[in-house]
Amino acid sequence: MNTGNLTPRQREIVALLAEGLPTRLIAKRLGITIPTVNNHIFAAGVKAGVGEKLQVGLVSWHYRQRIAELEATIANLTAVR
């Protein structure tokens, strides 16, 4: 998911969704309504070219995992030097 096109709030919500938080808890944590969370998820999905909440969460989770792998690789390469 290209997060460069997302608003800061959309990025925040997608990150929480990728962590597995349900919409209800995302809304509570951010102090916004559930429909507002759903609107942000939908808008993020449109920008990313995916249409459903599950797809947004899965794509975001995948990229978070990939970033973690790359960070670990960089740390290992740095430690070798």
Backbone as ProteinMPNN parsed JSONL, in Angstrom:
{"seq_chain_A": "MNTGNLTPRQREIVALLAEGLPTRLIAKRLGITIPTVNNHIFAAGVKAGVGEKLQVGLVSWHYRQRIAELEATIANLTAVR", "coords_chain_A": {"N_chain_A": [[0.848, -1.173, 0.0], [0.658, 2.111, -0.909], [1.443, 4.507, 1.142], [1.965, 7.142, 0.877], [0.06, 8.696, -0.386], [-1.954, 8.843, 1.421], [-3.8, 10.496, 4.023], [-2.531, 11.82, 7.151], [-4.226, 10.853, 9.228], [-5.549, 8.738, 7.972], [-3.359, 7.033, 7.513], [-2.693, 6.474, 10.159], [-4.989, 5.09, 11.045], [-5.03, 2.9, 9.278], [-2.652, 1.682, 10.043], [-3.302, 0.878, 12.664], [-5.36, -0.859, 12.063], [-3.908, -2.785, 10.705], [-2.522, -3.842, 12.815], [-4.402, -5.387, 13.879], [-6.515, -4.381, 15.333], [-9.968, -4.005, 16.001], [-12.553, -2.095, 14.351], [-14.171, -0.772, 16.233], [-12.485, -0.505, 18.505], [-10.44, 1.021, 17.415], [-11.807, 3.388, 16.903], [-12.467, 4.124, 19.538], [-9.897, 4.426, 20.679], [-8.89, 6.577, 19.198], [-10.722, 8.513, 19.683], [-12.898, 9.031, 17.996], [-15.826, 8.508, 15.916], [-17.26, 5.298, 15.02], [-18.366, 5.222, 12.358], [-16.779, 7.255, 11.227], [-14.216, 6.139, 11.347], [-14.656, 3.998, 9.583], [-15.125, 5.454, 7.235], [-12.579, 6.568, 6.797], [-11.102, 4.213, 6.398], [-12.335, 3.252, 4.087], [-11.707, 5.356, 2.286], [-8.91, 5.15, 2.278], [-8.671, 2.646, 1.15], [-9.721, 3.103, -1.426], [-7.776, 4.867, -2.438], [-5.637, 3.118, -2.447], [-6.412, 1.26, -4.216], [-7.883, -0.935, -3.477], [-10.861, -2.561, -2.332], [-12.157, -3.379, 0.037], [-12.42, -3.523, 3.632], [-11.03, -5.67, 4.812], [-9.156, -6.239, 2.816], [-7.667, -3.854, 2.812], [-6.557, -3.986, 5.396], [-5.061, -6.386, 5.193], [-3.228, -5.818, 3.105], [-1.862, -3.68, 4.252], [-0.816, -4.952, 6.534], [0.888, -6.807, 5.311], [2.836, -5.104, 4.129], [3.859, -3.919, 6.451], [5.049, -6.152, 7.634], [7.01, -6.722, 5.733], [8.582, -4.411, 5.873], [9.57, -4.699, 8.47], [11.146, -6.982, 8.106], [13.068, -5.98, 6.313], [14.257, -4.006, 7.909], [15.431, -5.617, 9.868], [17.295, -6.992, 8.32], [18.944, -4.88, 7.517], [19.922, -4.11, 10.03], [21.386, -6.4, 10.682], [23.328, -6.369, 8.656], [24.633, -4.011, 9.287], [25.679, -4.67, 11.769], [27.585, -6.536, 11.105], [29.63, -5.096, 9.989]], "CA_chain_A": [[0.0, 0.0, 0.0], [1.407, 3.353, -0.977], [0.884, 5.389, 2.172], [2.285, 8.526, 0.556], [-1.15, 9.397, -0.8], [-2.918, 8.849, 2.506], [-3.691, 11.564, 5.013], [-1.968, 11.298, 8.401], [-5.241, 10.094, 9.963], [-5.741, 7.47, 7.255], [-2.19, 6.194, 7.808], [-2.823, 6.052, 11.553], [-6.053, 4.099, 11.13], [-4.591, 1.696, 8.563], [-1.639, 1.035, 10.888], [-4.017, 0.207, 13.757], [-6.067, -1.973, 11.44], [-2.896, -3.802, 10.416], [-2.173, -4.467, 14.094], [-5.486, -6.289, 14.236], [-7.555, -3.746, 16.133], [-11.265, -3.851, 15.333], [-12.996, -0.716, 14.123], [-14.695, -0.218, 17.49], [-11.371, -0.093, 19.364], [-9.746, 2.12, 16.735], [-12.611, 4.586, 17.166], [-12.316, 4.486, 20.954], [-8.529, 4.886, 20.917], [-8.665, 7.873, 18.554], [-11.753, 9.468, 20.101], [-13.759, 9.356, 16.869], [-16.917, 7.555, 15.791], [-17.039, 4.126, 14.162], [-18.545, 5.587, 10.951], [-15.621, 8.035, 10.773], [-13.156, 5.158, 11.099], [-15.007, 3.298, 8.349], [-14.912, 6.38, 6.117], [-11.136, 6.64, 6.558], [-10.683, 2.927, 5.831], [-12.818, 3.225, 2.711], [-10.916, 6.306, 1.496], [-7.575, 4.571, 2.122], [-8.817, 1.549, 0.199], [-9.882, 3.677, -2.76], [-6.465, 5.37, -2.85], [-4.724, 1.987, -2.639], [-6.944, 0.406, -5.255], [-8.566, -2.107, -2.916], [-12.207, -2.124, -2.038], [-12.766, -3.819, 1.28], [-11.658, -3.327, 4.866], [-10.105, -6.787, 4.98], [-8.06, -6.06, 1.866], [-6.833, -2.755, 3.317], [-5.805, -4.514, 6.531], [-4.084, -7.389, 4.743], [-2.165, -5.15, 2.354], [-1.075, -2.924, 5.221], [-0.074, -5.914, 7.352], [1.955, -7.348, 4.47], [3.904, -4.115, 4.019], [4.488, -3.768, 7.772], [5.923, -7.315, 7.798], [8.149, -6.547, 4.815], [9.432, -3.362, 6.441], [10.257, -5.292, 9.621], [12.194, -7.861, 7.562], [14.135, -5.14, 5.765], [14.951, -3.378, 9.037], [16.263, -6.658, 10.482], [18.404, -7.224, 7.395], [19.834, -3.716, 7.621], [20.58, -4.202, 11.334], [22.378, -7.473, 10.582], [24.424, -5.903, 7.805], [25.339, -2.986, 10.037], [26.405, -5.346, 12.859], [28.707, -7.269, 10.511], [30.695, -4.129, 9.686]], "C_chain_A": [[0.887, 1.227, 0.0], [0.793, 4.33, 0.015], [1.179, 6.849, 1.908], [1.069, 9.341, 0.175], [-2.182, 9.514, 0.312], [-2.705, 10.057, 3.418], [-3.052, 10.978, 6.276], [-2.974, 10.445, 9.182], [-5.509, 8.752, 9.29], [-4.58, 6.522, 7.528], [-2.279, 5.633, 9.22], [-3.856, 4.931, 11.688], [-5.651, 2.802, 10.435], [-3.539, 0.948, 9.383], [-2.307, 0.276, 12.045], [-4.793, -1.001, 13.237], [-5.096, -3.123, 11.155], [-2.431, -4.518, 11.681], [-3.273, -5.406, 14.577], [-6.573, -5.678, 15.087], [-8.867, -3.672, 15.357], [-11.65, -2.375, 15.258], [-13.441, -0.044, 15.412], [-13.562, 0.291, 18.39], [-10.548, 1.026, 18.737], [-10.483, 3.424, 17.029], [-12.428, 5.063, 18.603], [-10.928, 5.071, 21.222], [-8.302, 6.295, 20.364], [-9.704, 8.924, 18.929], [-12.63, 9.937, 18.953], [-14.847, 8.288, 16.776], [-16.538, 6.388, 14.874], [-17.289, 4.476, 12.688], [-17.376, 6.418, 10.394], [-14.445, 7.121, 10.487], [-13.422, 4.442, 9.782], [-14.814, 4.176, 7.121], [-13.425, 6.488, 5.775], [-10.617, 5.351, 5.924], [-11.104, 2.843, 4.365], [-11.973, 4.137, 1.818], [-9.5, 5.776, 1.257], [-7.616, 3.441, 1.105], [-8.955, 2.041, -1.227], [-8.526, 4.165, -3.279], [-5.488, 4.245, -3.154], [-5.213, 1.031, -3.721], [-7.539, -0.898, -4.746], [-9.916, -1.646, -2.384], [-12.776, -2.484, -0.687], [-11.826, -3.634, 2.456], [-10.628, -4.432, 5.055], [-8.907, -6.644, 4.049], [-7.117, -4.951, 2.329], [-5.962, -3.261, 4.458], [-4.735, -5.494, 6.115], [-2.927, -6.763, 3.985], [-1.257, -4.387, 3.304], [-0.226, -3.851, 6.078], [1.102, -6.468, 6.567], [3.13, -6.367, 4.389], [4.607, -3.885, 5.355], [5.456, -4.921, 8.028], [7.172, -7.163, 6.946], [9.113, -5.49, 5.346], [10.217, -3.906, 7.62], [11.389, -6.213, 9.159], [13.368, -7.052, 7.024], [14.933, -4.457, 6.874], [15.877, -4.376, 9.724], [17.484, -6.95, 9.616], [19.419, -6.084, 7.483], [20.601, -3.764, 8.948], [21.655, -5.27, 11.308], [23.578, -7.052, 9.752], [25.273, -4.866, 8.524], [26.184, -3.626, 11.134], [27.639, -6.071, 12.331], [29.893, -6.345, 10.285], [31.467, -3.846, 10.894]], "O_chain_A": [[1.779, 1.351, 0.84], [-0.259, 4.913, -0.248], [0.696, 7.716, 2.636], [1.044, 10.553, 0.39], [-3.183, 10.215, 0.155], [-1.593, 10.565, 3.564], [-3.037, 9.759, 6.447], [-2.599, 9.414, 9.741], [-5.678, 7.74, 9.97], [-4.795, 5.33, 7.75], [-1.979, 4.462, 9.453], [-3.612, 3.938, 12.373], [-5.91, 1.718, 10.957], [-3.537, -0.282, 9.414], [-1.911, -0.846, 12.361], [-4.867, -2.036, 13.899], [-5.434, -4.292, 11.344], [-1.998, -5.669, 11.624], [-3.1, -6.128, 15.559], [-7.477, -6.388, 15.527], [-8.87, -3.312, 14.18], [-11.139, -1.536, 16.0], [-13.124, 1.121, 15.653], [-13.658, 1.374, 18.967], [-10.018, 1.882, 19.446], [-9.866, 4.436, 17.362], [-12.255, 6.255, 18.854], [-10.798, 6.085, 21.907], [-7.611, 7.106, 20.98], [-9.586, 10.086, 18.541], [-13.061, 11.09, 18.924], [-14.791, 7.279, 17.48], [-15.616, 6.489, 14.064], [-16.502, 4.069, 11.835], [-17.03, 6.29, 9.22], [-13.747, 7.306, 9.49], [-12.519, 4.295, 8.959], [-14.383, 3.69, 6.076], [-13.055, 6.498, 4.601], [-9.786, 5.394, 5.017], [-10.328, 2.417, 3.51], [-11.571, 3.74, 0.725], [-8.953, 5.932, 0.166], [-6.702, 3.296, 0.292], [-8.371, 1.462, -2.144], [-8.171, 3.905, -4.428], [-4.616, 4.388, -4.011], [-4.504, 0.098, -4.096], [-7.681, -1.857, -5.504], [-10.089, -0.48, -2.03], [-13.805, -1.931, -0.297], [-10.605, -3.592, 2.302], [-9.482, -4.162, 5.417], [-7.771, -6.9, 4.45], [-5.897, -5.1, 2.245], [-4.76, -2.995, 4.487], [-3.615, -5.445, 6.625], [-1.772, -7.132, 4.196], [-0.033, -4.436, 3.181], [0.947, -3.573, 6.325], [2.203, -6.586, 7.106], [4.284, -6.76, 4.562], [5.821, -3.68, 5.388], [6.544, -4.717, 8.567], [8.277, -7.451, 7.407], [10.329, -5.665, 5.273], [11.404, -3.611, 7.761], [12.467, -6.221, 9.754], [14.526, -7.4, 7.254], [16.156, -4.346, 6.781], [16.987, -4.02, 10.12], [18.585, -7.133, 10.134], [20.626, -6.326, 7.52], [21.8, -3.487, 8.979], [22.736, -5.066, 11.862], [24.719, -7.347, 10.108], [26.496, -4.849, 8.38], [27.295, -3.167, 11.4], [28.632, -6.201, 13.046], [31.042, -6.776, 10.38], [32.41, -3.056, 10.853]]}, "name": "protein", "num_of_chains": 1, "seq": "MNTGNLTPRQREIVALLAEGLPTRLIAKRLGITIPTVNNHIFAAGVKAGVGEKLQVGLVSWHYRQRIAELEATIANLTAVR"}
